[in-house]
């Protein structure tokens, strides 16, 4: 089986974990008899846009062509300020970028030699639409996977224009039932829909022993509870409310340390507010997957209060370490958590209710083995096996 991967999701030199759920699944393709080429649709901005981004976001990202043995071949979409504005306002202009990108991909890959095209993402130069045009030209089937923001944000903007490309795919895959339901709200029929969640790597995310790993990390204090967060420090993840949640937890728990793993535009504000409130907090920034697993093991509870999620891989990763996750009711979080008692409904006084749930779990404890056993259904080996079965069905139908 030969698969041409087209993606809007890939690692950056400044953030190797960007699109990690795609990198991790591709690492398992070869073992499952799937050969592939991964094309990253990369927007190369003019120097002016780069300057603006660096001022607004503190950095400008560049694509990382290889990570953990997985290679991404970039196809460049150049953007000047006028073209950036035009593509934001006009779907027709964005479509011109799609056609140009399709042409460039043909120069980089022998499309006729692949059995199937699999697109991940429907962002500003949507991989799913690029896949459609290439598939039509070469009479190849295409599969589309939607991961979250492409439905929650891009379809909200251009849903009626995106839907035909979801409908025409041989299969349109969603990482959660919640995301599929959201797409249906925008008019998608669901007739070709499948749900295949993201997975985790059991060789990395596994129980390590909480006290020993805390000592190893140099954060051990006798009698302390440890509450953590792993993710991008932005509004969507509710990082703007982390200090408020932590403060409410600290007022009801004698001795507690907070661990924050991740980075983002809200990091400086978060650091200041945690310092002002004199909370015992450890901000470690972005770290390797192996170190993420260590910090997850160090936590008694990991929190995920996000305002929106497709399918948060961090939930399964934490559970595989034997750490309980308390999350909001938004998007695919309840499905990922799998236990109703650890989900807090969105609504009034959310932060207060969320903190209370964390305090209750800290006081009452939880069955770590039950969490570990549930997570094992979602190893990357199992997830890639599901995708391979879809590929085989689609190719057989085509023949």
Buried (B, 14 or more C-beta within 10 A) or exposed (E): BEBBBBBBBBBBEEBBBBBBBBBBBBBBBEEBEBEBBBBBBBBEBBEEBBEBBEEEEEEBBEBBBEBEEBEBBBBBBEBEEEBBEBBEEEBEBBBEBBEBBBEBBBEEBEBEEBBBBBBBBBBBBBBBBBBBBBBEEBEBBBBBBBBBBBBBBBBEEBBEBBBEBBBBBBBBBBBBBBBBEBBEEBEBEBEBBBBBBBBBBBEBBBBBEBEEBBEBBEBBEEEBBBBBBBBBBBBBBBBBBBBBBBBBBBEBBEEBBBBBBBBBBBBEEBBEBBEEEEBBBBBBEBBEBEBBBBBBBBBBBBBBBBBBBBBBBBBBBBBBBBBBBBBBBBBBBBBBBBBEEBBBEBEEEBBEBBBBBBBEBBEEEBEBEBBBEBBEEBBBEEBBEBBBEBBEEBBEEEE
